[in-house]
Amino acid sequence: MRSLLPIIKGKKPRHPLLARLLHWVYAPAVLAGILSGFYLTRPFPSQGFSKVESAQKTHFVAQYLLICSYLARIYQAYFTKDYQEILPGFNDMAGLPRFLQYELFLSQKKPKYKKYNPGQKILFTGLGLLIPLQIITGLALYKPNSLQKTVVLAGGLGPLRKWHYLAGVAVFALSAGHIYFACTHDPNKLKSIFTGYE
Amino acid sequence: MPIRIGTEPLRPGKLSRSAPPLIWLGTNTCGGDAVSFLNSLDPGYLDLLRDLADCRYLYLTMTAEGDMATRILDEMLTTLPGKYILVVEGTIPTRSNGLYSVVGMRNGEPLTALQAVRELGTKARYVVAVGTCAAFGGPFAAMPNPSGSLPVQAVLDRQVINVPGCPVNPDWMMGTLVHLIRFGEPELDSFNRPKLFYGETIHNLCQRRHYFDNSLFAKQPGEPWCMYQIGCKGPDTFADCPYRQWNGEHLSWPVKANTPCIGCVNPEFPDGNAPFFEHLPDVRLPGVRVTADRVGALTAAATVLGIGVHLAGSILTGRLAHAFKQTFSGSGARTRLLQNLIQRFSKKR
C-alpha cells in the first residue's frame, strides 16, 4: 500500500534518492568548477572572485566533490544498471531525426520516450565522458610533479592546460543546455530531481 | 707557449686521469647553447677543460677542422667505446637521409648528423641532448619542419638525458656534466630532465607569486606585477630560473626584466605554447588555427544563441506556455494518475 500511495496521488517515481543526492553534489561542483575555472583562465574582477587564491580554493574543493560524486554515480549506475537508461542505443540514434524535427519546430507531434529522449542521452553521455577528461587533466595540472607521466602523454603542461580549458568549455555548453531544457521542457520532470517523483 | 683563453694560460698535463672524454656535436642549431655554456661561472669553461673532462671535440671552439676533426670522432668509436660523453646540440634532420645537416666528410662522403649521432650515441657512456632543439625538437623542428628534424631521443634507441633551454642556462649544462662525471646519472623526471634544475615550476618559485595569488596583474610588458595575464608560461614550465637566474653571473631572468616567461624548456616549445603573449596555446585543426579564447567565446556565443532561439521558438509556438499550463493546472497530474493506475493494474494481471 505504501508503494501505491505516491501513485494514487498521481506521482510516478523517476529518480532514486541516491541519484538525487549525488546530482546535488556534482551539479554545484560542476558549476563552481566552471565559474572558478574561467576566472583562473582569465582573472577579471567582474567574474565574482576577489583574488586568484579564493578562485583556486573554490576550484580545488569543487574538484574533490566532483571526483567523489562522479565515482559514486558511476558505481551506482553500474550496480542499479541505470546506465541502460542513459547511454544512447541504436533505437535512440534511429529516432534522433524525429526528435530533432520536433525540437527544431519542423514537426508539431511530440515523440514519446520512456525516461530520457535521445538528446538527453547524448548530453548525459557527453558529460559522462567529459568529466573524466576534466578530472584527469585537472589532477595533472593540480599535481604536475606527481602526475608527470600524464603530462608526458599530453605533450607538456601547455597542451594539457588547453585540453582542460576546451573540455571545460564543452562542459559549460552541455550544462547550459541541460539546465535550459530541464527548466523549460517539462517542469514536472524538473520537480522530480528534488522530490524523486514527477 | 701555452694556449691562452681569456687571461689564464691553459696548462697541458693537469687533467685528471679519470676525466672522461667529451664530444660536443653541433647539428641543426643556432649555436646558442654552446655560447651560453661558455658563460658558465663556477665551474667555468676553463675548469671543464683543465679538471673535469677531456674535451676532444667541441664544434664551436676547437681548432681542428676537416679530416682532422672527423678523425677524432672515428677514434672515439674505435678506441674509447663506452667511455666518452656525447653532447648533442641541435635537432637531427632526417629528410634526404639527413643531408640537411652535415658535420664533416668521411672518405669523401658527407658525414650527416643523423649518421654521426647514431654511431657515436650507440657507443657513448652517456648521451646528453643540450638545448630544447636537441631535447624536444624546439624551433628547428617547428612547423612546417622542412628538414624533418627530430630530437636526439627519437633517433637513438637508448636513454638520452635532456637538458633543455633556449638557450640552455650555463649552470644546467655544466651542472649536469659535473654530476655525470663525479656522481653518475642525476635523478631525472618523466621528460628525462635532471630534477636538480627542472624539479619545480617557475610559477611556484617566482618572486612575483604573491601578486598572482592576490590578482595583481601586469597589463603589458614592462609593468612590475605578475605576468600571467600577458601569457606568462611560468605555471607550465619546470625550471629554476627565478632563483638561479641568467647571464652567467646570475643577474636577471625574463620576469625580473618585466617580460613573461615563454616556457622555452618545455617539450611543446615553440609550436605547442605559442602565442607567447596569450595564456593558452592556439587550437590547431586541419587548415585552421584559432586561439583557445576564441574557441571559448564562439562556444559560449553559440550556446547562448542556440538557447535564445529555441526559447523564442518555444514561446512563439506556445510550447512553453503549454508545458507550464499542463504542470500547474492539475490536468497533467490527473492524466498521469490514470495512466499510472492503468499501468500498475495491467502489470499485476
HADDOCK unambig.tbl for C-alpha pairs under 7 A between the chains (distance, minus, plus):
assign (segid A and resid 7 and name CA) (segid B and resid 337 and name CA) 6.59 0.50 0.50
assign (segid A and resid 7 and name CA) (segid B and resid 340 and name CA) 6.38 0.50 0.50
assign (segid A and resid 8 and name CA) (segid B and resid 337 and name CA) 6.31 0.50 0.50
assign (segid A and resid 9 and name CA) (segid B and resid 337 and name CA) 6.75 0.50 0.50
assign (segid A and resid 10 and name CA) (segid B and resid 333 and name CA) 5.55 0.50 0.50
assign (segid A and resid 10 and name CA) (segid B and resid 334 and name CA) 6.47 0.50 0.50
assign (segid A and resid 10 and name CA) (segid B and resid 336 and name CA) 5.71 0.50 0.50
assign (segid A and resid 10 and name CA) (segid B and resid 337 and name CA) 3.92 0.50 0.50
assign (segid A and resid 42 and name CA) (segid B and resid 229 and name CA) 6.84 0.50 0.50
assign (segid A and resid 51 and name CA) (segid B and resid 213 and name CA) 6.53 0.50 0.50
assign (segid A and resid 51 and name CA) (segid B and resid 214 and name CA) 5.03 0.50 0.50
assign (segid A and resid 51 and name CA) (segid B and resid 215 and name CA) 4.92 0.50 0.50
assign (segid A and resid 52 and name CA) (segid B and resid 212 and name CA) 6.72 0.50 0.50
assign (segid A and resid 52 and name CA) (segid B and resid 213 and name CA) 5.07 0.50 0.50
assign (segid A and resid 52 and name CA) (segid B and resid 214 and name CA) 6.00 0.50 0.50
assign (segid A and resid 52 and name CA) (segid B and resid 215 and name CA) 5.51 0.50 0.50
assign (segid A and resid 53 and name CA) (segid B and resid 213 and name CA) 4.86 0.50 0.50
assign (segid A and resid 53 and name CA) (segid B and resid 214 and name CA) 6.54 0.50 0.50
assign (segid A and resid 148 and name CA) (segid B and resid 190 and name CA) 6.08 0.50 0.50
assign (segid A and resid 149 and name CA) (segid B and resid 190 and name CA) 6.05 0.50 0.50
assign (segid A and resid 152 and name CA) (segid B and resid 190 and name CA) 6.97 0.50 0.50
assign (segid A and resid 152 and name CA) (segid B and resid 191 and name CA) 6.93 0.50 0.50
assign (segid A and resid 155 and name CA) (segid B and resid 267 and name CA) 6.59 0.50 0.50
assign (segid A and resid 155 and name CA) (segid B and resid 268 and name CA) 6.27 0.50 0.50
assign (segid A and resid 156 and name CA) (segid B and resid 266 and name CA) 6.68 0.50 0.50
assign (segid A and resid 156 and name CA) (segid B and resid 267 and name CA) 5.89 0.50 0.50
assign (segid A and resid 156 and name CA) (segid B and resid 268 and name CA) 5.87 0.50 0.50
assign (segid A and resid 157 and name CA) (segid B and resid 236 and name CA) 5.00 0.50 0.50
assign (segid A and resid 158 and name CA) (segid B and resid 236 and name CA) 5.81 0.50 0.50
assign (segid A and resid 158 and name CA) (segid B and resid 272 and name CA) 6.89 0.50 0.50
assign (segid A and resid 158 and name CA) (segid B and resid 273 and name CA) 5.82 0.50 0.50
assign (segid A and resid 158 and name CA) (segid B and resid 280 and name CA) 6.98 0.50 0.50
assign (segid A and resid 158 and name CA) (segid B and resid 281 and name CA) 6.64 0.50 0.50
assign (segid A and resid 159 and name CA) (segid B and resid 272 and name CA) 6.43 0.50 0.50
assign (segid A and resid 159 and name CA) (segid B and resid 281 and name CA) 6.89 0.50 0.50
assign (segid A and resid 162 and name CA) (segid B and resid 280 and name CA) 5.93 0.50 0.50
assign (segid A and resid 162 and name CA) (segid B and resid 281 and name CA) 6.46 0.50 0.50
assign (segid A and resid 169 and name CA) (segid B and resid 296 and name CA) 5.92 0.50 0.50
assign (segid A and resid 173 and name CA) (segid B and resid 299 and name CA) 6.99 0.50 0.50
assign (segid A and resid 173 and name CA) (segid B and resid 300 and name CA) 6.75 0.50 0.50
assign (segid A and resid 173 and name CA) (segid B and resid 303 and name CA) 5.81 0.50 0.50
assign (segid A and resid 184 and name CA) (segid B and resid 320 and name CA) 6.43 0.50 0.50
assign (segid A and resid 185 and name CA) (segid B and resid 323 and name CA) 6.63 0.50 0.50
assign (segid A and resid 186 and name CA) (segid B and resid 323 and name CA) 5.82 0.50 0.50
assign (segid A and resid 187 and name CA) (segid B and resid 324 and name CA) 6.69 0.50 0.50
assign (segid A and resid 187 and name CA) (segid B and resid 327 and name CA) 6.50 0.50 0.50
assign (segid A and resid 188 and name CA) (segid B and resid 327 and name CA) 6.06 0.50 0.50
